[in-house]
């Protein structure tokens, strides 16, 4: 499955440099516009300054993690920007993450097609 993400604005918060670069390259090939951060605090500052169609964030990151980012987005903004959480290991279940306000959850390892599909599913539901 090959999706077109033409014109979709994505905020990606991921601390693993190689994974972040791979995801950015893949999403840009699909036509998306990407802003990146390596932690939740930096991602939140970017989020406040621009409009995004979706936020994709790792759960475990140094400094401020993806859970804190999700909470800040949901508590401080009237924006209903969908949030897709990704993680290799989490202290939270998918159900708990959704109760916190996540619109989707994707567990590592995942392939780029699975990643694309998760983004498309979240965008279609919102």
Residue, then its C-alpha position, 0 to 999 in steps of 0.5 A: x500500500x502506498x499512500x499520498x500524504x500531500x500537504x499533510x503537516x506532521x510533527x514528529x517527536x522521536x529521540x532515536x536519530x536513525x529512526x527519525x531520519x528514516x521516518x522523515x525521508x519516507x513521509x516526505x517522499x509521500x508529500x508530507x511536510x515534517x517538523x521534528x523534535x527529539x523530546x516532548x518539550x521541544x515538540x511542544x514549543x514547535x506545536x504551539x507555533x504552527x498548525x499540524x494535521x497530526x502529531x506522532x510521538x515516541x513515548x519514551x524520550x529523554x527530558x520530557x517524554x511523549x506522555x507529557x507532550x500528549x498531556x500538554x497538548x490535551x490540557x493546554x489547547x483547544x486544538x483537537x490535533x490527533x496524536x499517534x503514539x509510538x513505542x518500543x516499550x511502554x508502562x502504559x497499555x493501548x487502552x490507557x494511552x487512548x484514555x489519556x487522549x491518544x488517537x492511535x498507538x503503534x508499537x515498535x518494531x514496525x514497517x514503514x507501510x504499517x506506519x503509513x497505515x497508522x497515520x492514515x487511520x488516525x487522520x481518517x478518524x478525525 
